[in-house]
């Protein structure tokens, strides 16, 4: 049975991770931003995912969320991705942003399971906002699914962008069909250094239809941290990364088709480290191939 290790455990145990906060954040170097293809609006390339992180609405979770969101903003980030089905994550996010007055500093993305006006109304109420920046159809499963209602809401000013999502390999053909026909502003897909299936068709198609790409599960659901447990960050990797987390995120950002990565975390230190991935150099194609070979050999 493989060792189960969280990133918190890893930070305490793995070599090559513990560096000074300044080195982690690299705040003295320019911020990496990416243009949203449909509008050319630029957004910071590292955001925050909230699945399984802020799903319980209590004082402890709200305090944790406030610290993480502040770390995101301090690190130069804006994008937070949530969903109507992520437990109480929308409510936690809404309460924190309302209490701190941070809403205008953030790019909020949420997801609906269907084009249901009641579900949308509930999400907006929980988020304590009249509109979101990105509204996504969650877990596309059918080739016939339509974004017509989402576009209506966009026209009404309820959202600025529309998108689709999936993290299920078996649903990729449906995602491709909807992506090609509906041409959304964004597609969110699972993509990591050890899960590169999206490179075969989703990323090329997204570029063709001018859809931004958000990458969910950029650490492979923790698999990547488990794979490098006890290993030092190689010297050639330190050229562009100060930690394993940055190493994994910068592989994705090394692909110009990726608009932003959205790793989930409930720890402000990890958020600061993640934000460091949008500072400093990115790996070039040769370095990315070396990263693949390295991880595939583990």
Secondary structure, 3 states (H helix, E strand, C coil): CCCCCCHHHHHHHCCCCCCCHHHHHCCCCCECEEECCCCCCEEECECEECCCCCCCCCHHHHHHHHHHHHHHHHCCCCEEECCCCCCCHHHHHHHHHHHHCCHHHCEEEEEECCCCHHHHHHHHHHHCCCCEEEEEECCCCCCCCCCHHHHHHHHCCCEEEEEEEECCHHHHHHHHHHHHHHCCCEEEEECECCECHHHCCHHHHHHHHCCEEEEECCCHHHHHHHHCCCCCCCCCCCCCCCCHHHHHHHHHHCCCCCCEECCECCCHHHHHHHHHHHECCCCCHHHHHHHHHHHHCC
